[in-house]
Every structure is written in C-alpha cells, then in structure tokens.
C-alpha cells in the first residue's frame, strides 16, 4: 500500500468500506459496524478537526506576515472574495438550469410525498427551528457574530471558524505594524508551529485508507431504505449532474484558461483532498489536506493558500449553493408550485448569502436551505422530502466545495505572481544529518 499514490489508497479504502457495508447490512451486522468499525472513522475525522484551528492560526499568521505589506493583504482579499462569489453564482445558475429542464419533482406522486414527509418530519422540524433562530436575528447579526468576545471559546468550536480567522488576521496585521525586531520571535514561533502541523497532517494521512473504510462502511449500514432512494433518483441525478459539471468542467476550465495548468495536473493534484471531502462531508475536516495538496502538488505559495483556503472553507460553498437551488425548485415542483423569474433570482441571491454563513460541517447546508425556502414561499416542511438522500449528496457537494477552494487559490496565486511549479515535500525533507 505504501507504494501506491495516496488517492489510490483512499479509493481502495472507500471501495472496501462500501463492500463491507453492503455485506454487513445483508448479514445483520449493523451493531457490530456501529460499535467496532465506525469509531475508527470518527477518530480519523476528529484528528483532522483537531489540527484545523492550529493550522489556520499558524499558516494564516505566517502567510500574512510574509506579505509584509497590508496593501497586498487587501488586494488578495478583494480578489479572493470576488472569485468565490463568482463561482458560487455560476454553481447556482447551473443547478437552476438543470432542475428546471429536468423537472424531477413534477412526477412525484402523492403517496410517496406523504411517506417522505411522515418519515422525516422530526428531522425537518429540528432544522426549521434552527433556521428560525437565525432568521429572527437582526440584519447586522452576521457582522456582530464575526467578532468573537473570547478567542479561546471561538477556537474551541470548529463552527466558529470565521471568528478565528478574523482574530488571526487582526493579530497578523498588528504583527506587521510593530517593530520587526520585536515581531521576529513571534513570527518564528508560528513558523515553527506551522511546520509541526504540516508534519502532523502527513502522519494523520497515513491512516486515511482505514478512516474512509470505517466511515463508508457505517454510512452504508445506516442508510435509509432502498425504496426512498429510488423515489428520489431524479432529484439526486440533477444535483449530481450539476456538481459534475462544476467539478469536471467549470473548475478545470478556469484553471486551464487562467493558469495554463493541464486538466490532468489539476485533478491529480487535488484528488486526495476530493476523496477525503467525499468521505468526511466536511470542508473544515478536509482543510489541512486541501492546504497541503494545493501548496505542494499544485504549486501555490503558502502565503496564498494560508489566506485563501481557510476563508474558502468557511464562505465558499459552491456545491452547497447548487444543491440548495435544485432542492428548492424540486420541493416547489413536488407541491405543484410554479416559480417565476423573480423567484429564481431570489433563490440565487438567498442561496449566495446563505452559503457564506454555512458552517463547514456536515448537514449545515440543510439549515440554510430552510432560509432559502422561506424567502420564496415554499413550505419549509417540504425539507423532509429530501432527507433520505441528503447524506450521500452532502458528501458529493463537499467535493465541489473543496475543488472550488483549490481553483480560487490557484487563480489568486497566478494573479499575484505566487504560482510556481509543484514541489512535494518528502519525509526526508524533515530530517537533517547531525
């Protein structure tokens, strides 16, 4: 296995996990998988989440202080956010075009709809309650939430990543503005922490095949009934088609046109992060690997990746936005509602705003979808119609999110002259002879 490339190791682990999950489900080994297999997947995800905050703190401080110029930071920030908004709008439009063309909800019969509503009413109710709490906040609440009152508390929850990023940028700007002699020990400390965290990523990824095996085996065993999946096959097909267009056409095309890198170079470089994103359904958990792949295998300088990718994992949710657009129209079609051009434009703007506020964790997009439905007047309880397939689709849309982050990092890197030839650090690079 050690001679295989990482993405092949992960693929083998995924295939074995699905195969074992199918066998376990057919033999009634569900409790065994939950008790003895799934915990290893949970440990793997937790280990990635464990280093997410240290990675953001160390790499972002290093990246910003290496700029040595606040105007460069401002320039990079404008380009980053602008590109993220553009790719998100493109993703939403792609989703709307597909779902309006196919019309997956038009053929949903009353019996199937009622069964889905009954089976997942409790889950839908919980998401509606969470969304109502967010919707009732004031118009500037998002701005208030950006500034933490306690950085230690903010750093203790991966769902508060924007607060951590705000503090770290604020801290790094202060570090640039003070006497360089006094700033040097602090900068050197975080440079060292950054190297340690990168090494920890290498060690954690040695367990990636086992981790994804456990995650997918548990997912298959815990999956809803086959009948529900068949009832939602067309809806899932629309989401997957949109995500495939973004992942395999739009992103590589942008990279090819604006950086000159080949399709194969881009996909090979980012594929381990994509596979990990698929297994974990979490941009935050995948962030350490995404940063390593974009820097070492796609050639983006660390001062760009350390700024662009943490922000992307928090505000760039192309896959989630596409899914929200498809899901909103699907639910409307299932209820026999006709959405006009104004409603479609509302979906675009609301899904864009909601994606920025989505936490980079599994299932957060479902809460944001409630807000999108409410803005267009679609019954929020219709959320129950798509719960059966939300988890596998969540896995796929996380792949789009991560690929979009990598794409924007390459575009920003090229625009500021920080895109070079890839250089993969080998284990020997961490050792020196004594």
N, C-alpha and C positions, 0 to 999 in steps of 0.2 A: 504493500500500500504506500510506503514512503516514497517509492519511485514514481508513483502516479502524481499528476498535477492535482492541486487542491480541488479544483472544480470536479474532476473525475471522482475523487474520493467522496465528495459530498453527494454527487449523483448516485454513486453506488449505495451510500448510506440511505438516501431517500428511497431508492428502489427496494432495498431490503426492508426498510421500515414499512412501506406500503404493503409489500408482500406478506410480511409477518402480521401486519394489522388485519389483512383480509383473512389469513389463516386463523388468527386469534378470535376474530368475530364469528367465523363459521364454527369454531370449536367451543365457543362459550368461555373463552379465557379473558373476558373483559376485566374482571377483578385483578387477575394476575398482571395484566398490562398496566392497569392504573396504579397498582401497588409496587411493582418491581421494575417496570420499564419507564413509565412516564417520568418518575422523579429524576432520572438522568438527563432528560430533556430540559426539565425545569432548572436543574443545576447549571446546565450549559447556558441557558438564557440568562439566568441570574449572574453568572460570571461575566457575561458581556455587559449587562446593565451595571455591574459593579464598577467597571472601569470607564463607563461612559462619561460621568461627571469629571473624574480626574483627567481624562483625555481632553475634554473640551477646555477645562481650565488651563492645563499646561500648554496644549497646542495653540490655543487662541492667543494666550499671552505671548508665546514665542512668535507666532505669526505676525501679530500687530506690532510688537516691539522691533521686529526685524525690518518693518517698513520704515521706521524712524521718521515718519512724516505723517501727520494727521490728515493732510490733504489727500494722500494716497489711500488712506483708510476710507475717507468719504467717497472718493472716486470708485473704489472697489465695491463699497456698499450699495451705491446707486445702481451700478451695473448688475450686481447680484440680484437685488430685489426686482429690478426691471425685467431681467431674464426669467426669473421664477414666475412672475405674473404672466408673462407672455406664454410660457409653456403650459401654465395652468389653464389659461383661456383656450389655447389650442386643444388641450385634452377635453375640456368641457364641450367644446363645439363638436369634436369628433364623436363623443358619446351621444350628443343630441341628434346628430345626423343619422347615426346607426339605429338608435331606438325608434326614431320617427319613421325611418324607412322600413324597418322590420315589423314594428308594432307587436312586440311579444305579449303585451297584456290584453290585446283585443280578443284572443282566443281562450282566455282563462274562464272556465265555466264556474257557475255559482257555487256548486258543491265543493270544488277544490278550493275556491277562495274562502268559503266559510270554514273548511277544515284547517287551513293555514292560520286563519285569524284566531280560531279556538286554541290551536296547539301552541301558538307563540304569543298569546295575548299578554301574559305576565311579563315576558321579556320586553315586549313593546312598551308596556306601561312604565317599566323602570327607565327606559331610555327617554320616554316622553317627560317624565318627572325631572330627569337630569337636564334635559334641554330647556324645560320651562324655567328652571332656576337660572340658566344662562341668559335666556331671552328677557327675563324680568330685570336684568341689570341695566344700569344707565348706559347712555351712548359712549361715554368715555371710560367705561369699566375696563375695556381691554388695555387702555393706556395705563390705568391705575394698576392693573394686575402685572404689568410689565416690570414695575419697580418693586423689588422684594423689601419687606420690612426686616427680614432676618435672612441673611445669605446662607447661614448654616441650615435653617429649616428648608429653604428653597433647594439647596443642594441635596437634601435628604429625600427628594421626590423627583424621579425622572420625568414626571408630568409637568414640572415647573422649569423645563429646560430654557425657555425664553428668559426667565428671571435670572438664571445663572449666566446666560450669555450676556445679558445687559450689564450685570455686575462685572464680569470679566473684561468686557470692552471698556467699561468705565475705569477699571483698575489699570488696564494696559495703557490707556490714554494718559492717566496720571503718571505712569512709569516713564512714558516718553517725555513728559514735560519737566521732570525733575533732573537734577544734576546727573549726567551719565555715569560719573564715578560712583555715586550712591546707588544708582539704579542697577549697576552691573552685577552685584551679588544676588539681587533678587532675580534678575533675568537668567543668570547662570543656574540658579536653583531650579527654576521652572524648565530650563533647557534640559537639565538632568532628569527631572520628573518625566518630561516628555519622552526621553529615551527609554526610561524604565517602563512606561506604559506601553510603548510600541513593542517592547520585548514581551510584555505580558500578553499582548494580542497574539503574537506568534505562538506562545505556549498554549493559549486557550484554543486556538485554531487547530492544534493537534488533535483535539477531542471533537472537532466539528462533525466528522462522519458518524460518531456514536451519538452525538447530541441530536442530529437531524433524524437518525434512525428512530430514536425514542420518541421524538415529537410527532413524526408522521404515523408511527405505529399506534400511538394513543389517539391521534386525530381520526384514523380510520375506524378504530373500535368505538369511539364515542360519536360517530357520525349519525345524523338522523336517518330515517328510513329511506329506502330507495325510491319509493313512490313520490315522495316530496321532491326529490332531486329531478325526477322525470317531469313533474308538473312545472318546474321552473327552468327546464333545459333551455328554452329560447331566450329567457331573460339572461341566464348565465352566459349563453353564447354571445349576446350583444355586448355584455361587459368585457368578456374575454377578447372579442374581436377588436374592440376599441383599445384595450390595453396592448394587444399585439401590434396594432398599428403604431402606437406610441413607442413601444419598446424596440421593435424590429425595423421600423421605417423612419419615424419622425426624429428620434434621438440620434441614431447613426447618421442620418442625412445631415442634421445640423452639425455634427462633429466633422463629417467629411467636407462639407462646404466651407465651414469657418476655421477649421484647424488643419485640414488636409490629411488627417489620420484615416486609415482604411477602416472599413466595416469590421473586418476580422480582428484588427488590432484593438479596436474599442470593445467589442464583445468579449474577446478573450481576456482583456484586462479586467473587466468589471464582473465577469460571470460568477466568481466565487461569492461576491457580495450579493448578487442577484439570487443565487441559490440559498444563501443564508437568510435573505429577506423573505423568501418564499417559505422557509421552514419556521421562522420565528414570528412572522406577521408584524414585525416591529422595526421601524426605521431607526429608533433610538438604540435598540439592541444591536442592530447591524452597523451602526455608525463607526465603531472602531475599525471594522474590516473594510468598510467603504473608504475611509480615510487612507488606510494602508494601501489598498488597491489603486486608488486614484493617484496617490503620490508616487508609489514605486513602480506601478505597472502601466500607468497612463502618462506619467511624466509631468504632473502638475506640481509646482513648487509648494513646499509645506506652508509658506505664509499665505497662500491662496486657499489650499484645502482646509487649513485650520480655521479659516474665517467663513468660507462659502458653505462647506458641508454641514457643520453644526447648525447653522441658520437654516439650511435646506431641510435637515431632518425635522425641524420644528415648523417651518411655514410652507415648505414646498410639498404639496400633496396632490400631484397631478393625477395619480391613479385613483385616489380617494374622490377627487372632484369629478372625474369622469364617471365613476360608479354612482355618485350622488345624482348626477344628471340623468343617467339611464334609469336608476331606481325611481326617481321622482316621476318621470314620464310613464314608466311601467305601471306604477301604482295608480296613476291617473287613468291610464287605459283600462286597468282592471276594474275600476269603478265607473267606466263609461264616460269619463270627463274629457272634454276637448280643450287642449291648451293652445292658446293663440300665440302670435309672435311676441306680444308683450310678456306673456307668462314665461316663454322660453328665455327671453332676455333677463327676466327676474331670476330664473334658475341660474343663469351664467353668473350674474353679479353676486347672488347669495352664496352659491357654491364656492366662488372665488374667496369671498370673505370668510366663509366657514372653514375653508381648507387652511387658512392662515392660523386659525385658532385651534385646529385639531391637534391633540396631543399625539406624539409619535409612538403610540402604543396600540396593541390590538383592540379593535372594536370602537375606537374613538370616533371614527367616521360615521358610525351609526347614530351617535348622539347628534352630530352636526346635521345629519340628514333630516332629523325632526325639524330643525330650524328651516331648512330648505323647503320641506313640505308645507310648513305653516305659512311661509311667505307667498306661496302660490295658491293656497286654499285647498290643498289636498288633505284628506283625512289622515291625521298622524297615526291612527290605529292601523292604517294600511302597512305600516312598517313590519307588522307580523307576517306579511306576505313573502318577505324576502329573508327572514331569519334562517330558514333551513339551509340556505346556501351561502350565508354571509361569511362563515369562517373560511372556506376554500377560496372565495373571491377576495377576501381580505388578504390572504396570502399572495394572490396574484397582483393585486393593486399595490401592495408594498414593494413588489419588484419594480413596478413602474415608478414609484416614488423615488426609490434608490437610484434607478437608472437616470431619472431626471436630474437628481442632485449631481451625479457624476458628469452629466452632459454640461450643465451650467458651470461646474467647476472648470471643465476644460475650456469652455468659451471665455470665461472670465480670465483664466490663466493666459490664454492666447492674446486677449485684448490688452493685457498689462505686461506682456513680454515675459511671462513666468511659466511658459510651457516648453519643456525640454524633452529629450529622449528619455524613455523609461530607464530606471536603474533599480533593479531588485536587490534589496539588501539580503545577503546570505547570513546564515548563522555565524560564519567565521568573522563577519564584519564586527561582531560584538566582542571579539576577543583580541587581545594583543599579547605578544610574547613578552615574558618577564625575564 
